[in-house]
Amino acid sequence: MRYGNEHKQATRQRIISAAGRRFKRDGIDGSGISALMKDAGLTNGAFYTHFTSKDELVATAVTDQLRAQNASVAAQAAPGRAGLEQIVRWYLSVQHRDSRDEGCPSAALLDEIGRCTDSTRQAYTEGVLTVVDSIAARLAPDDPPSARTMTLTAYAMMAGTLQLSRALADRQLADEVLGQGVRNTLALLGVAEPKCAAIAN
């Protein structure tokens, strides 16, 4: 039975979404094609209908995860500095920390992406800059590129804080690390700290 382009695109997206979750949960190296395709409800043989290699899937999944992060978090935050605080508090929340396979690909995969192929690192760079530039537009609305480096530094601080909080066995200490990370990131961005509502994830 032959399927149309719409079905093929839907199947491809199912693989990409399943791979994104699996990569963030088990790592790129720890995720074989068999497990990825099982997650998508497909056979191994179907993989090469959609991708030439695992590397291609990794680059595509990383791009897709960052696009989703931008669409669901950065793009929905309030304008201006209130939006910056919303983003920081969402990112360094207990809910985000405890939802690894639905969370930020940077916090889950950054060390592995650094060892990936040039094409994957380029895809990551383009994707993360979309997120960062969306945040920078709130920090410096008249000239977002001027705030890109500072925003990247804040993003790196948040990703590292989330990684550390996930790794700590002491739950109370892990929560304290998140709270201090919020204060440190807001201070770096020059945002006052009155509490505001977090973005619904």
N, C-alpha and C positions, 0 to 999 in steps of 0.2 A: 504494500500500500504506500502510495506516494503522498507526502505531506506538503502543504503549501509553505510559503516563506514565513507567514505569520506563526505557524506552528513551530517551525525551525527556530525562529527568533525567541519564542517563548521558552523552548527547551534550552536554548543557549543561555538565556537569562537565569533559568532554574539552576543550571550548572554553576554559573558565576556566583549566584547568591549563596548556594550551598557551600561552594569552595571558600567564599569569604568568611562564612561562619566557622567552618572547619579549620581554616588557616589560623584564625584568631584564637581558637580553642586549643589546638594541638601543635601549632607552628607549621611553617611551610615544609620544613624537612620531615616533620612527623606526619605529614598528610600525603598518603599515596593516592594514585589515580583510582585504585579500586575503592577506597574508602570515600573519596570525593563523589564518585559516580553512584555509589550505594546511597549516599546522602541525598542525591538528586533523584533517586528512584530509577536509575538507568543502568544499562550494561556497560562494561568497560569498552566494548567495541564502538559504542556511540560517541566516545570521547573524541576520536579523531575525525568525526564528521564536523565537529565544531572548532577544534583547536589543533594546531600542528604539534604542540608540545606542552608540557606542564609549565614551562617558563612563560609561554604565551598566556596561559590561564592565570598564572600568578599576576602578571602585569595587568591583565584585564580586571581581575578581581580586586586588586588594590585600587585601581582607578574607580571602580564601581563603589567600593566601600567609602572612599573619600568623597565621592559625589553625593552619596546618601547622607554622609555626616554633614556635609555643607547644607544640603536641602532640608534636613530635619532639625538641625541645631543652629548653625550660623545664620542661615538665611531667614529663620523664623524669629530670631532675637529682636528685641526692640531696637530702634535706632539709637545712635549715640552711646554714651558711657553706661547708661542703664542696660543696654544690650550687652556690653562687654561684661558687666557683672553677672548677667544671666548666664552667659556662655561659660564663664569661669566656674560659677557655682554648679552648673550642670555637669561640666567635665569632671570636676573634683568632688562629685557626690558619691555617697555610698552605693546608690543604685547603679551608677555607671561602673564603679569599681567591681561590683558583684555580677555584672552582666558582660563578661569578657567577650562572648561570641556575638553579642549585639552592639558592642562598644567601638571605641576608636581603634582603627587599624594601626595607627602609629604606636600607641602604648603596647599593643599586642605583638607587633612584628618588626619594630624599628631595627633591632639588632640583626635580624635575618635579612631585611631588605638591603641593608648595607653590604651584604655579601652576595646579593643577587646579580643577575646580568645587568648590563648597561641599560637595556630596554626597560627592565622592571624599575630600575632606579630613576630613569627618565619619566616613566609613567607616574611613579610616586611623587617626584618633584613637581610635576604639573598638577597633580591632584591636591597635594598639600598646599601649594600656593593658591589654589582656588579657595580653600578654607581660610588660609591666613589672610588673603586679600579681603575676604568678606569681613573678617574681624578688624583688619587695619582700616577699613572704610569707616568704622565706628570710632576708631581712635583718632584718625586724622581725615575727616570727611572731605576737606578741601584738597588733600594731597595724599591719598592712601599709600602710594609707593614710598613716601618718605618714612612711613611707619612699618614697612615690611620687615626689616631686620629686627626691630624691637618686638614685633608681634611673633616672629619665628622664635625668638628667644623665650618669650612667654609660653608659646606652644610647647617648646622643648621642656620647659620647667614643669608644665602641667603633665606632659606625657611621662616624664621621669618620676614625678610625685605619684602618679597613678600606678606605675610599675612597682615602686617601692611599697606602696600601701597594699597591693595585691600579694606581694611576696612575704610580708610580715605575718608570723603566726599569732602574734598578740593582737587581738581584734581592737582593743581599746587604743593601743599605740597606733595601729593602722588608721583608725578614725582620726586620731590627733594629727597624724601626718597630713591627712586630707585637709583638715581645718587650717593648719599652718600653711599648707600649699595655697589655699584660697587667699589668705592674707598676704602671702609673699607675692603672688601673681598680681593681685589687685594693686599692691604697692608699686610693683614694677611698671604697671600700665598707668599709674597715676590716677586710679579710680578710688573714690571714697568708699567706705565699707558699709553704708546702710543696707540692711537686708532687703532683698527683693525676691519676687517669686521666681522659682526656677522654671526653665522651659520644660514643658511636658515632653517626655521622650517617646 
